[in-house]
């Protein structure tokens, strides 16, 4: 196999990452109430499912959004019955936490199962040594971003 140029590698990586994001977050394989979720709502719901209860500021930071935009997303999710807001009654009533309610937890569980199905399908297409190499490479790439 001929060696790829740096430009070719970057284009391929960008294409692959975009395809994964599109598959996992922009076009989820869910139906029912989840079909009406925007990309931002879907990502916020997924983030809350992974992290659990968090403040609006934490959620905005985790989703890479400014707080005012995150407020709009959470407002829409709350109106659809997917999340609930809770005031911090013990320390600071001004602090608002957000968490999935039952409907949101149900959708998150469906999402998680669909994601696992996709991951298993992708990993099954690779030999065990390729799986290890992929995980090692992704781990290094993600680690380099934390610096």
C-alpha positions in Angstrom: 0.0 0.0 0.0 1.5 3.4 -1.0 2.2 5.9 1.8 -0.3 8.7 2.0 0.7 12.3 2.1 0.0 14.4 5.2 -2.7 16.2 3.3 -4.4 12.9 2.3 -4.2 11.6 5.9 -5.8 14.8 7.2 -8.6 14.7 4.7 -9.3 11.0 5.4 -9.2 11.6 9.2 -11.6 14.5 8.8 -13.9 12.5 6.6 -13.9 9.5 9.1 -14.5 11.7 12.1 -17.3 13.5 10.3 -18.9 10.2 9.3 -18.8 9.0 12.9 -20.2 12.2 14.3 -23.0 12.1 11.7 -23.8 8.5 12.5 -23.7 8.7 16.2 -25.0 12.2 17.0 -26.6 13.9 14.0 -28.6 10.9 12.5 -29.4 8.7 15.5 -31.1 5.4 14.6 -34.0 6.1 17.0 -37.6 6.7 16.4 -40.5 8.0 18.4 -40.0 11.2 20.4 -36.2 11.3 19.7 -36.9 11.9 16.0 -37.9 15.5 16.9 -34.6 16.3 18.7 -32.2 18.8 17.1 -28.5 18.0 17.0 -27.9 20.3 20.0 -30.7 18.7 22.0 -29.6 15.3 21.1 -26.0 16.0 22.1 -27.1 17.6 25.5 -29.4 14.6 26.2 -26.5 12.2 25.5 -24.2 14.3 27.7 -26.6 14.3 30.6 -27.0 10.5 30.2 -23.3 10.0 30.4 -22.5 12.5 33.1 -25.7 12.5 35.2 -26.9 15.5 37.1 -24.9 18.6 36.4 -25.2 22.4 36.6 -26.2 24.4 33.6 -22.6 25.8 33.4 -21.1 22.3 33.5 -23.5 21.1 30.8 -22.7 24.1 28.6 -19.0 23.6 28.9 -19.3 19.8 28.2 -21.3 20.5 25.1 -19.1 23.3 23.9 -21.9 25.9 24.0 -22.3 29.3 25.7 -24.6 29.3 28.7 -27.4 31.3 27.0 -27.5 28.8 24.1 -27.5 25.9 26.5 -30.4 27.5 28.4 -32.5 27.5 25.1 -31.6 23.8 24.5 -32.5 22.8 28.1 -35.7 24.8 27.8 -36.7 22.8 24.7 -35.8 19.5 26.3 -37.7 20.4 29.5 -40.8 21.4 27.4 -40.6 18.0 25.7 -40.4 16.2 29.0 -36.8 14.9 28.7 -35.1 16.8 31.4 -35.9 18.5 34.7 -34.3 21.4 36.5 -33.5 21.2 40.2 -32.5 24.0 42.5 -29.6 23.4 44.9 -31.7 23.7 48.1 -28.7 23.0 50.5 -25.9 25.3 49.3 -27.0 27.9 46.8 -30.6 28.2 45.5 -29.3 30.2 42.5 -27.5 27.1 41.3 -29.6 25.1 38.9 -28.9 21.4 38.2 -30.3 19.6 35.2 -30.9 15.9 34.9 -32.7 13.4 32.7 -36.2 12.6 33.8 -37.8 9.2 33.0 -38.6 10.0 29.4 -35.1 11.3 28.8 -33.6 8.3 30.6 -35.6 6.0 28.3 -34.4 7.7 25.2 -30.8 7.8 26.5 -31.0 4.0 27.1 -32.2 3.5 23.5 -29.4 5.7 22.3 -26.8 3.8 24.3 -28.0 0.5 22.9 -27.9 1.8 19.4 -24.4 3.2 19.9 -23.1 -0.1 21.4 -24.6 -2.0 18.4 -22.7 0.3 16.0 -19.5 0.0 18.0 -19.7 -3.8 18.1 -20.4 -3.9 14.3 -17.4 -1.7 13.6 -15.1 -3.6 16.0 -16.3 -7.0 14.5 -15.0 -5.8 11.1 -11.5 -5.6 12.5 -9.0 -8.4 13.6 -8.2 -8.4 17.3 -4.8 -6.8 16.7 -6.4 -4.1 14.5 -8.9 -3.4 17.3 -6.0 -3.0 19.8 -4.1 -0.7 17.3 -7.2 1.4 16.7 -7.8 1.8 20.5 -4.2 2.6 21.1 -4.1 5.2 18.3 -7.4 6.9 19.4 -6.2 6.9 23.0 -3.0 8.7 22.0 -4.9 11.2 19.8 -7.4 12.0 22.5 -4.6 12.3 25.1 -2.8 14.8 22.9 -5.8 17.1 23.0 -5.8 17.2 26.8 -2.5 18.9 26.9 
